[in-house]
Amino acid sequence: MGAMVGFGKRYWAVILPLAAALVLTVTWGRELNSTVAVLVGVWLIGAVLSSVHHAETVAHRVGEPFGSLILAVAVTIIEVGLIVTLMVSSGEKAASLARDTVFAAVMITCNGIFGLSLLVGALRRRVAVFNAEGTGGALATVATLATLSLVLPTFTTSEPGPVFSASQLIFAAVASLVLYGVFVMVQTVRHPDDFLPVEGSSASAEDEHEEPPTRRESLRSLGLLLVALIGVVGLAKVESPNIEYGIAAVGLPPSAVGVVIAMLVLLPETIAAVRTARRDRVQISLNLALGSAMASIGLTIPAIALASIWISGPLMLGLGATQMVLLALTVVVGALTVVPGRATLLQGCVHLVLFSAFVFLAVSP
């Protein structure tokens, strides 16, 4: 009876993913007028909210640090599918789509989600406390992946333009997979304690004593999570022509499309990270942020390298000067934030200002 009551209280979390999948089926491949586009946006938000709920349910069942990997990897896998689909359908017009989307994901996670997590944690306890060892290792991995995949193509000379040669792209893809695989092994097997909340952090008592969901509930939530994430990314793709039209109508650069789509796709992780930080589990929020950035590069670049076999046209991965400056500043500021293992409102605000600078320069280069 208790389980039925709990199910009844959360019926919305079951209905919304299924409804979003139905809306996606009905609208896929069709041109939407403004009214329908607004309704699709409403269901998109519903899919985001339900995906956060189901991700937290599954994470509670499997525990940390495995739980923080679930949402990051699930969203990134579907994000990769969205990028490849758009690149195949758009041809040469999407030559820089992978770069724009991956870079946007890095800046959103390493500054937007990272900064929000620190800000919320500091507002709750005046000082946000986390494990410098695990967070520092994650930041170093993100910085290496971003440099190998997004910075080096600007300076290589084998091919004209900010592109890799075939052999260079294969090397970057293999290096990305190796680094991501090693990080996951370290996080989950070798040194999992480095990615858990530090002792002494006042994680809410209800989080500590609440019984985990049953295996049946967890499997149901896992299935609904996948449905919800497919709804999020699919509806974001359905909305993308309207987004492109709106961006062109107001005179914004085409790269802004990748930024908007990345924001929509990463919205579930943002909400989950903020909710986790409010429970004084800042470390888990940072795991989400940096894990998402790492998965976005470590899985996207190999997938793009494979897809490039049948995608016509150049694959522009190299960042421009402005983007490289923002990336370098993000890495330096992130390192200074992580080293002490504690942060105040100041550090959170610095990262949020960097995120604001990225958004502003993306729409006004």
Secondary structure, DSSP 8 states (H G I E B T S, - for coil): -HHHHHHHHTHHHHHHHHHHHHHHHHHTT----HHHHHHHHHHHHHHHHHHHHHHHHHHHHH-TTHHHHHHHHHHHHHHHHHHHHHHHHHGGGGTTHHHHHHHHHHHIIIIIIHHHHHHHHHHHHSSEE--HHHHHHHHHHHHHHHIIIIIGGGT--SSSSS---HHHHHHHHHHHHHHHHHHHHIIIII-GGGGS--TT----HHHHHS----HHHHHHHHHHHHHHHHHHHHHHHHHHHHHHHHHHHTT--THHHHHHHHHHHHHHHHHHHHHHHHTT-HHHHHHHHHHHHHHHHHHHHHHHHHHTTT--S-------HHHHHHHHHHHHHHHHHHTTSEE-HHHHHHHHHHHHHHHHHHH--
